[in-house]
């Protein structure tokens, strides 16, 4: 299995991007555990709309959205004669309950995966949004045009006072 990971990551020398490497490791582990890999948000926020804590919370959600399984655990009973029967009955009942709880957990994990995926897309959409940059560019253009108008108005005023 590890050989598959090593062979799928080409190395041409030079610096290694640790974020890309970690992403590949997470995807490999998710596939190995039978889950689908979920895209993770960028660690360095470029958005002007969200604070850094939001990215940390989203990263945490990406790490834990599929960690819901319950394991059956029955404490030992020390009742003479009847204890062994009671222990087996409790174990069987716990196993049935855990089976149904895990089925619900699987449905919840599917929902969580979808919700985290949608949140990732929203955050990336906000990060990729060029509106703030576009507004800044338009403000610079307006200032340049206003400067040209003032210059033109000053020339016109000078020409009218000389005439």
C-alpha positions in Angstrom: 0.0 0.0 0.0 2.7 2.5 0.9 4.5 1.7 -2.4 1.3 3.0 -4.2 1.6 6.3 -2.3 5.3 6.7 -3.0 4.9 5.8 -6.7 2.0 8.2 -7.1 3.9 11.2 -5.8 6.5 12.2 -8.4 9.6 14.0 -7.1 11.7 16.1 -9.4 14.1 17.5 -6.8 14.0 21.0 -5.4 11.7 22.3 -2.6 8.7 20.3 -1.5 5.3 22.0 -1.0 4.3 20.6 2.3 0.6 21.5 1.9 0.4 19.6 -1.4 2.1 16.6 0.2 -0.3 16.7 3.2 -3.3 16.9 0.9 -2.0 13.8 -0.9 -1.5 11.9 2.4 -5.0 12.9 3.6 -6.6 11.7 0.3 -4.6 8.4 0.5 -5.7 7.8 4.1 -9.3 8.6 3.3 -9.3 6.2 0.4 -7.6 3.5 2.4 -10.3 3.9 5.1 -13.0 3.6 2.5 -14.1 7.2 2.6 -14.1 9.8 -0.1 -11.6 12.6 0.1 -13.0 16.0 0.8 -11.3 19.1 -0.6 -9.8 21.2 2.2 -9.7 24.9 2.3 -6.5 26.8 1.9 -4.6 27.3 5.2 -3.7 30.9 4.2 -6.8 33.0 3.9 -6.9 35.4 1.0 -10.4 36.5 1.7 -11.2 39.9 3.0 -14.6 38.7 4.2 -13.7 35.9 6.7 -11.5 35.9 9.7 -8.7 33.4 10.2 -10.6 31.5 12.9 -13.2 30.6 10.3 -10.5 28.8 8.2 -9.3 26.9 11.3 -12.9 25.8 12.1 -13.4 24.7 8.5 -10.1 22.7 8.6 -11.3 21.0 11.8 -14.6 20.2 10.2 -12.8 18.7 7.2 -10.7 16.5 9.6 -13.6 15.2 11.8 -16.8 15.1 9.6 -16.6 11.3 9.3 -15.6 10.3 12.9 -18.9 9.1 14.3 -18.7 5.3 14.8 -19.7 3.8 18.2 -18.1 0.7 19.6 -20.1 -1.7 21.8 -18.8 -1.7 25.3 -20.4 -3.8 28.1 -19.0 -3.6 31.6 -18.5 -6.9 33.3 -21.2 -8.1 35.7 -20.2 -10.1 38.8 -23.4 -11.8 39.8 -23.0 -15.5 40.7 -24.8 -18.0 38.5 -27.0 -15.5 36.7 -24.1 -13.1 35.7 -22.9 -15.0 32.6 -26.5 -15.1 31.2 -27.0 -11.5 32.0 -23.7 -10.5 30.4 -24.5 -12.3 27.2 -28.0 -10.7 27.1 -26.6 -7.3 27.7 -23.9 -7.8 25.0 -26.5 -8.9 22.5 -28.7 -5.9 23.2 -25.8 -3.5 23.1 -24.7 -5.0 19.7 -28.2 -4.4 18.3 -28.3 -0.8 19.6 -24.8 -0.1 18.3 -25.7 -1.5 14.9 -28.6 0.9 14.5 -26.7 3.8 16.0 -23.9 3.2 13.5 -26.4 3.2 10.7 -27.6 6.6 11.8 -24.0 7.7 12.2 -23.3 6.7 8.5 -26.2 8.8 7.3 -25.0 11.7 9.5 -21.5 11.3 8.1 -22.8 11.4 4.5 -24.7 14.6 5.4 -21.6 16.1 7.2 -19.4 15.3 4.2 -21.9 17.1 1.8 -22.2 20.0 4.2 -18.4 20.4 4.6 -18.0 20.2 0.8 -20.6 23.0 0.3 -18.9 25.1 3.0 -15.5 24.6 1.3 -17.0 25.7 -2.0 -18.5 28.8 -0.4 -15.2 29.7 1.2 -13.3 29.2 -2.0 -15.8 31.2 -3.9 -15.4 34.1 -1.5 -11.6 33.7 -1.7 -11.7 33.7 -5.5 -14.1 36.6 -5.6 -12.4 39.4 -7.4 -15.0 42.0 -6.3 -12.8 43.7 -3.7 -9.9 43.9 -6.2 -12.2 45.1 -8.9 -13.6 47.8 -6.7 -10.1 49.0 -5.8 -9.2 49.1 -9.5 -12.3 51.0 -10.4 -11.7 53.5 -7.5 -8.2 54.1 -8.9 -9.6 54.6 -12.4 -12.2 57.1 -11.1 -9.5 59.0 -9.2 -7.4 59.2 -12.4 -10.4 60.4 -14.4 -11.2 63.0 -11.8 -7.6 64.2 -12.0 -7.8 64.4 -15.7 -11.1 66.4 -15.4 -9.5 68.8 -12.9 -6.5 69.3 -15.2 -8.8 69.9 -18.2 -11.0 72.3 -16.1 -7.9 74.2 -15.0 -6.7 74.5 -18.6 -10.1 75.7 -19.6 -10.2 78.3 -16.8 -6.7 79.5 -17.7 -7.7 79.8 -21.3 -10.9 81.8 -20.6 -9.1 84.2 -18.2 -6.3 84.8 -20.8 -8.9 85.6 -23.5 
